[in-house]
């Protein structure tokens, strides 16, 4: 579900502070149940080979689990500018558009194979990415903002990456 459906003016780049406040005031009561659900989730999720986090982890800490809660949601440069040395798991993260790392909004695979960025910049008019992790490697899918034939587009965009 898009939080912008109720007001198409929300989907645009370079909103000013006043517009940001207006959007925030509209979303909070309209989607309180979603916000409550999101607030109830853990800050990270681990599997045997992957660590999933909204933003990133602090690569400078010996034990990333000791970082501040705020950093799980907001940290950027201290993570993506340094190799991950404090876990052997691949860190799957969002929050920072993959345009920071490459010239397209597709899923970004770090050359060091320690990070995977999945934020396709949908909030800024680009695309929503989907990463499927399976025994055969990774499958990437996406849907661009405004496209309607989602199933067909996702199947056509599928790629397999084996790290």
ABEGO torsion letter per residue (X at the ends): XBAAAABAAABBBGBBAAAAAAAAAAAAAAAAAAAAAAAABBABBBBAABBBBABBBBAABABAAABBAAAAAABBAAAAABBBAABABBBBBBGBBAAAABABABBBBBAAGABBBABAGAAAGBBBBBBBBBAAEBBBBBBBBGBABAAAAAAAABBBBBX
